[in-house]
Amino acid sequence: MDLTNCSRAKEFILLGFPHVWGINILLFAIVLLLYVLSIAGNGLIIVLVRVDHRLQKPMYFFLSNLSFLEMWYTTAVVPKMLANLVSEKTTICFYCCMAQSYFHFLFGITEFYILTVMSFDRYVAICQPLRYSSIMTSSVCLQLALATWFGGFFTILLQTILVVRLPYCGSNVVNHFYCDIGPMLKIAGGDTHLIEAIGFFIAVAVILTSLLLTVVSYIFIISTILRIPSSSGRRRAFSTCASHLTVVSILYGAVLFIYLRPSAMHSSFSLNKAVSMLNTVVTPVLNPFIYTIRNNEVKEALQKFIQKKSLEFS
């Protein structure tokens, strides 16, 4: 591509999904409902952890961080997607697109770090129960949470800066419903090999390393649980991990499919859009329900909260 007389694109067109009016309205209603449920559900978990003293433990401190992340992870993408579903004009300004891409990956990467820290918390709680309170102190929990946020911030920073500096002189049509880096590199001018290499390194380092640490944690956790003599003790120990393990399985399954399957670089983006929809819209809704249904302490805190509010309004 001749970049001598390059006039940089001032906006991008998000191709999204095929525009069929009736289907778009139905999709808009479904996505809006899921978005509202996601914000309400994750917001409720944050409130419960804040107001119920029984939930003011390291496990629930990290859960509230995860819920906060989920709220912003979906908010980085869904409002613009909703607007595009009911509008013929599906453009997004250049710097808005770059900001959306950055924050989407910032919250997504930080979520991997938080889930890894939650695995470590469960490992200490089950495998080192006598030392748990001395290891997972308030200051240590705060430091771990800050480390995950700073880690997410700096992990994606260099790649985003390089993407912003690319010339976009040809097509400005992004074949996705949000500003994902992959489709943006497809339409960028100049050499993108370094950015692709950095992106692949980040995906491998973040996804596989966090997955490996999580798997190792659960190997120790499961082996410890199996050595508990009573069946009720084993059930109780496993119930504290079941919710986290379910969330981890859903997240890693979707992300591994998108970024690390062998044909990912040569496939169309259509299937990736569907999986991205699952990861961006559906998963943030499931997490609050998973943690509420599978965790007795959260269920009890929710019942107490509802009863208290009912008495206030009666």
C-alpha positions, 0 to 999 in steps of 0.5 A: 500500500502506498502510504505517501499521500495517506489521509488517515481515517477519522472514523470506522464503520462497525459491520456488526451483524447483518441488518435485518430490521425485525431480527435486529429489534429482537436482538436489541431487546435480548442484548438489552435485557442481558445487559441490564441483568448483568449490571444489576446482578454484578452490582448486587454482589458488590453491594452484598459484599459491602453490607454483609459482614459475613461476606467480608472475607478475601474470597468475596473481596476478589469476587466483588472485584470480578463483578466490578470488572464484569460490569465495565467489561460488558459496558465497554462494548454493549451500549455501542452495539445496542445503538448500532442495532437500531441505527443505519449509521454504525460509525465510531470515531477513531479515538473512540474505537481505540479507547473501546479496544483498549478498555475491552482488553484491559478489563478482559486481561485483568479478569484473567489475573483476578481469577488466577488470584481467586484460585490462589485464595482457594488453594490457601484456604483449603490446602493451608487452612491454619495459615490462611488468616495470616497469609491472606491479610487485608493488606495482601488482598489489596496488594493482589487486587492492585497488582491485577489492575496494574497488570491489565493496564500495562499488559495491553498498553504497548500493543494499543499504542502501536495500533493507534499509530498505524495508518488506516488509509484504505477501508475503514470497515471493521468486520466486528460489532466492536473494535477488536484488534484482529479485524482492525489489523486486517484493514490497517496499512503498514507492517503489522507483523510486530503487533501480531507477534506482540498480540500472540505473545500476550495471548499465550502469556496471559491465557496459558500462564493463568490457566496453568496456575489455575490448573496447578492450584486445583490439582492441589485443591482436589488432592487435599479435598479427596483426603478429607475423611468425611463426605460432608467435609468434602462436599463443603470444601468443594462447594467453596470452589465450585462457582469459581471453577464453573466461571473459569471453565466458561471463560477459558473455553470461549477465549481459547476458542477465539485466540488459540485454536490452530485455524484462528488466523485464517478463519472468517470472523463470523464464528468469532463474533458469535463466541465474542457475543457469548463472552461479552454479553452472556457470560457477565450475566451468568457469573452472578447467578452461578455465584448466587446459586452455588454458594450458600453464604451468598444465598443467605446474604441475599435472602437477608438483604431482601428481607431487610429491604422488604421491612423498610418498604412495608 
